[in-house]
Amino acid sequence: MPSGARQAGLRAEDLAEARRSVLAGVVFLPATRLDEATVQQRFGTPAQRLATADGAVHLLYPDRGLAITLATEGRERPVLQYVAPADFQQRLRAPLDAAASAPPAASAS
């Protein structure tokens, strides 16, 4: 498209399947870099901020059904994940809790 946006179409059988499916969540990878100050200016103070061993920062907005992951070194794109607020704990928070409590992976020698 002239704006640079991309549009994809679905084959008829895929479109029929999509119409039968329930959308559980949406992941958005913005082309722009986001820092924590910009995110908080747009979405407000998160209910919780988690920093993980891999250097990522997770900003959690359960009332919005939103989790935003920022890489602290700026090399990776931010990840915005949306789910129904009622599904936040199960779909977004529980995986973060499980990852935080998992033992570190052994490094290959």
Residue frames as qw, qx, qy, qz and C-alpha x, y, z in Angstrom:
[[0.000, 0.890, 0.456, 0.000, 0.00, 0.00, 0.00],
 [0.337, 0.749, -0.052, 0.569, 1.25, 3.57, -0.59],
 [0.433, -0.827, 0.174, -0.315, 1.49, 4.23, 3.15],
 [0.183, 0.511, -0.811, 0.219, 3.87, 1.32, 3.59],
 [0.666, -0.138, 0.558, -0.477, 1.24, -0.79, 5.37],
 [0.163, 0.167, -0.918, -0.321, 0.88, -4.37, 4.24],
 [0.737, 0.037, 0.218, -0.638, -2.34, -6.24, 3.67],
 [0.025, -0.185, 0.971, 0.152, -2.63, -9.99, 3.44],
 [0.716, 0.000, -0.198, -0.670, -5.52, -11.99, 2.09],
 [0.499, -0.179, 0.820, -0.217, -6.75, -15.42, 3.09],
 [0.207, -0.004, -0.862, -0.462, -7.67, -18.32, 0.85],
 [0.607, -0.309, -0.290, -0.673, -11.37, -19.23, 0.97],
 [0.790, -0.259, -0.554, 0.044, -10.83, -22.30, 3.18],
 [0.438, -0.017, -0.463, 0.770, -8.63, -20.30, 5.56],
 [0.227, -0.263, 0.012, -0.938, -11.20, -17.51, 5.72],
 [0.725, -0.349, -0.427, -0.413, -13.91, -20.02, 6.63],
 [0.712, -0.195, -0.542, 0.401, -11.71, -21.41, 9.42],
 [0.202, 0.135, -0.278, 0.929, -10.95, -17.89, 10.68],
 [0.444, -0.349, -0.167, -0.808, -14.67, -17.13, 10.90],
 [0.808, -0.343, -0.457, -0.145, -15.21, -20.23, 13.06],
 [0.631, 0.006, -0.484, 0.607, -12.32, -19.40, 15.40],
 [0.376, -0.899, -0.223, 0.031, -12.32, -17.36, 18.58],
 [0.385, 0.685, -0.298, 0.542, -9.65, -14.69, 18.91],
 [0.743, -0.481, -0.363, 0.291, -7.75, -15.35, 22.16],
 [0.398, -0.738, 0.042, 0.544, -5.29, -12.49, 21.90],
 [0.549, 0.812, 0.021, 0.197, -3.33, -10.14, 19.69],
 [0.660, -0.420, 0.132, 0.608, 0.41, -9.61, 19.55],
 [0.360, 0.926, 0.069, 0.093, 1.65, -6.34, 18.11],
 [0.710, -0.232, 0.129, 0.652, 5.29, -5.68, 17.19],
 [0.194, 0.952, 0.098, -0.215, 5.57, -1.95, 16.49],
 [0.735, 0.504, -0.016, 0.454, 8.16, -0.87, 13.96],
 [0.029, 0.824, -0.239, 0.513, 9.23, 1.96, 16.23],
 [0.486, 0.036, -0.687, 0.539, 11.40, 1.62, 19.30],
 [0.472, -0.753, -0.210, -0.407, 9.63, 2.28, 22.58],
 [0.290, 0.259, -0.672, 0.631, 11.18, 3.14, 25.90],
 [0.275, -0.425, -0.801, 0.320, 9.58, 2.79, 29.30],
 [0.008, 0.369, 0.242, -0.897, 8.86, 6.50, 29.67],
 [0.314, 0.081, -0.473, -0.819, 6.98, 6.59, 26.36],
 [0.389, -0.270, -0.867, -0.159, 4.95, 3.51, 27.28],
 [0.221, -0.454, -0.663, 0.553, 4.01, 4.99, 30.65],
 [0.120, 0.256, -0.032, -0.959, 3.09, 8.30, 29.05],
 [0.413, -0.018, -0.607, -0.679, 0.71, 6.46, 26.71],
 [0.618, -0.275, -0.713, -0.186, -0.69, 3.75, 29.02],
 [0.523, -0.736, 0.111, -0.415, -0.03, 5.12, 32.50],
 [0.190, -0.544, 0.773, -0.265, 1.77, 3.53, 35.41],
 [0.618, 0.025, -0.752, -0.229, 1.69, -0.26, 35.11],
 [0.797, -0.511, -0.028, -0.319, 0.09, -2.33, 37.86],
 [0.819, -0.430, 0.312, 0.217, 3.34, -4.27, 37.96],
 [0.409, 0.794, -0.446, -0.063, 6.83, -4.00, 36.50],
 [0.920, -0.247, 0.282, 0.113, 8.90, -7.18, 36.20],
 [0.243, 0.769, -0.571, -0.155, 12.56, -7.25, 35.18],
 [0.996, -0.012, 0.079, -0.035, 13.79, -10.65, 34.06],
 [0.678, -0.470, 0.401, 0.398, 17.26, -12.17, 34.01],
 [0.637, 0.342, 0.469, 0.507, 17.43, -11.84, 30.22],
 [0.230, -0.149, 0.060, 0.960, 17.31, -8.05, 30.52],
 [0.140, -0.482, -0.592, -0.631, 13.70, -7.62, 29.47],
 [0.149, 0.101, 0.485, -0.856, 11.23, -5.43, 31.33],
 [0.141, -0.439, -0.830, -0.313, 7.58, -6.48, 31.43],
 [0.204, -0.009, 0.244, -0.948, 5.00, -3.78, 32.11],
 [0.090, -0.333, -0.936, -0.066, 1.69, -5.32, 33.14],
 [0.331, -0.008, 0.052, -0.942, -1.71, -3.66, 32.77],
 [0.081, 0.196, 0.976, -0.049, -4.21, -6.37, 33.81],
 [0.304, 0.574, 0.481, -0.589, -7.19, -3.98, 33.75],
 [0.414, 0.632, -0.283, -0.591, -6.47, -3.37, 30.04],
 [0.945, 0.154, 0.288, 0.003, -5.49, -6.98, 29.27],
 [0.523, 0.804, -0.230, 0.164, -2.11, -5.68, 28.16],
 [0.755, -0.492, 0.222, 0.372, 1.47, -6.80, 28.76],
 [0.453, 0.866, -0.203, 0.061, 4.32, -4.86, 27.17],
 [0.860, -0.283, 0.153, 0.397, 7.81, -6.32, 26.95],
 [0.253, 0.940, -0.229, 0.028, 10.76, -4.00, 26.40],
 [0.875, 0.063, -0.149, 0.456, 14.35, -5.11, 25.83],
 [0.381, -0.861, -0.023, 0.336, 16.67, -2.98, 27.95],
 [0.516, -0.315, 0.427, 0.672, 19.50, -3.03, 25.43],
 [0.349, 0.669, -0.020, -0.657, 17.32, -1.61, 22.65],
 [0.030, -0.295, 0.821, 0.488, 18.22, -4.31, 20.15],
 [0.057, 0.327, 0.934, 0.133, 14.86, -6.04, 20.12],
 [0.256, -0.381, -0.326, -0.827, 11.52, -4.62, 19.18],
 [0.361, -0.091, 0.580, -0.724, 8.93, -4.12, 21.88],
 [0.239, -0.226, -0.908, -0.261, 6.13, -6.67, 22.16],
 [0.429, -0.070, 0.279, -0.856, 2.57, -5.64, 23.04],
 [0.197, -0.168, -0.958, -0.122, 0.24, -8.50, 23.94],
 [0.464, -0.113, 0.121, -0.870, -3.50, -7.97, 24.31],
 [0.226, -0.235, -0.944, -0.054, -6.03, -10.42, 25.75],
 [0.450, -0.678, -0.371, -0.449, -9.44, -10.02, 27.32],
 [0.144, -0.617, 0.493, -0.596, -8.81, -8.59, 30.81],
 [0.858, -0.294, 0.211, -0.363, -10.56, -11.63, 32.33],
 [0.968, 0.185, -0.084, 0.145, -7.91, -13.84, 30.65],
 [0.155, 0.867, -0.401, 0.253, -4.90, -11.76, 31.73],
 [0.569, -0.566, 0.570, -0.176, -3.84, -13.96, 34.65],
 [0.893, 0.060, 0.446, 0.015, -4.02, -17.22, 32.71],
 [0.760, 0.588, 0.162, 0.225, -2.66, -16.11, 29.35],
 [0.351, 0.800, -0.221, 0.434, -0.09, -13.42, 30.21],
 [0.353, -0.747, 0.426, -0.369, 0.76, -13.39, 33.91],
 [0.924, -0.242, 0.286, -0.076, 0.98, -17.16, 34.58],
 [0.861, 0.394, -0.053, 0.318, 3.61, -17.73, 31.83],
 [0.171, 0.775, -0.349, 0.498, 5.75, -14.92, 33.29],
 [0.636, -0.581, 0.384, -0.333, 5.44, -16.42, 36.77],
 [0.986, 0.015, 0.156, 0.054, 6.37, -19.87, 35.45],
 [0.664, 0.594, -0.182, 0.416, 9.41, -18.50, 33.60],
 [0.113, -0.782, 0.381, -0.480, 10.55, -16.60, 36.69],
 [0.732, -0.460, 0.427, -0.265, 10.36, -19.71, 38.87],
 [0.954, 0.282, -0.077, 0.065, 12.00, -22.06, 36.34],
 [0.678, -0.515, 0.276, 0.446, 15.63, -23.00, 37.01],
 [0.186, 0.772, -0.380, -0.475, 18.14, -21.34, 34.68],
 [0.917, 0.390, -0.054, -0.057, 18.89, -23.28, 31.52],
 [0.737, -0.406, 0.357, 0.406, 22.21, -25.07, 31.51],
 [0.288, 0.810, -0.331, -0.390, 24.68, -23.56, 29.10],
 [0.954, 0.290, 0.024, 0.077, 26.06, -25.76, 26.34],
 [0.447, -0.704, 0.439, 0.334, 29.79, -26.43, 26.53]]
